[in-house]
């Protein structure tokens, strides 16, 4: 039984690695990882997420601070989503 499962997994892995959709995603992921502008936008989004979480937990009643932080988070996400390479990856995924 174990041999059958192992053989099936190997066959599945080979089929996935030969699928052009998976190959395209792999190629796009490599491009994403090498794009300094995209990495910078991703880091900006990460920091905005951390800030928003901090503001929400530290100032739960301060609607102005929360709103400002939420706007920064939204703009960071929008900037990342508008990058052509990110759009291409999201469409392929």
C-alpha positions in Angstrom: 0.0 0.0 0.0 2.8 2.4 0.9 4.5 1.7 -2.4 1.3 2.5 -4.2 0.9 5.8 -2.4 4.5 6.7 -3.0 4.3 5.9 -6.7 1.0 7.9 -6.9 2.6 10.9 -5.3 5.6 10.8 -7.6 3.3 10.6 -10.6 1.2 13.5 -9.3 4.3 15.6 -8.6 5.6 15.0 -12.1 2.3 15.9 -13.6 2.1 19.1 -11.7 5.7 20.1 -12.5 4.9 19.6 -16.2 1.7 21.6 -16.1 2.2 24.8 -18.0 0.1 26.7 -15.5 2.3 25.6 -12.6 5.4 26.4 -14.7 4.1 29.9 -15.4 3.4 30.5 -11.7 6.9 29.3 -10.8 8.4 31.6 -13.3 6.3 34.6 -12.1 7.2 33.8 -8.4 10.9 34.0 -9.4 10.3 37.3 -11.1 8.4 38.6 -8.0 11.3 37.6 -5.8 13.8 39.5 -7.9 11.7 42.7 -8.4 13.1 45.3 -5.9 10.2 47.7 -6.4 7.7 45.0 -5.7 9.6 43.8 -2.7 9.7 47.4 -1.4 5.9 47.7 -1.9 5.4 44.3 -0.2 7.5 45.5 2.8 5.5 48.7 2.9 2.3 46.7 3.1 3.7 44.5 5.8 4.6 47.5 7.9 1.2 49.1 7.3 -0.5 45.9 8.5 1.6 45.8 11.6 0.8 49.5 12.3 -2.9 49.0 11.8 -2.9 46.0 14.1 -1.0 48.0 16.7 -3.2 51.0 16.5 -6.4 48.9 16.7 -5.2 47.1 19.8 -3.6 50.1 21.5 -6.2 52.7 20.7 -9.5 50.8 20.2 -11.6 54.0 20.8 -9.6 56.4 18.7 -11.5 56.4 15.5 -9.3 59.0 13.9 -6.0 57.1 14.5 -7.6 53.9 13.3 -9.0 55.6 10.2 -5.6 57.1 9.4 -3.9 53.8 9.8 -6.5 52.0 7.8 -6.1 54.5 5.0 -2.3 53.9 4.9 -3.0 50.1 4.8 -5.4 50.5 2.0 -3.0 52.7 0.0 -0.2 50.3 0.5 -2.3 47.3 -0.6 -3.6 49.3 -3.6 0.0 50.2 -4.7 1.0 46.6 -4.5 -2.1 45.4 -6.4 -1.6 47.9 -9.1 1.9 46.7 -10.0 1.7 45.0 -13.4 3.8 42.0 -12.3 1.6 41.5 -9.2 -1.5 41.7 -11.4 -0.1 39.1 -13.9 0.7 36.7 -11.0 -2.8 37.2 -9.5 -4.4 36.5 -12.8 -2.3 33.4 -13.3 -3.1 32.1 -9.8 
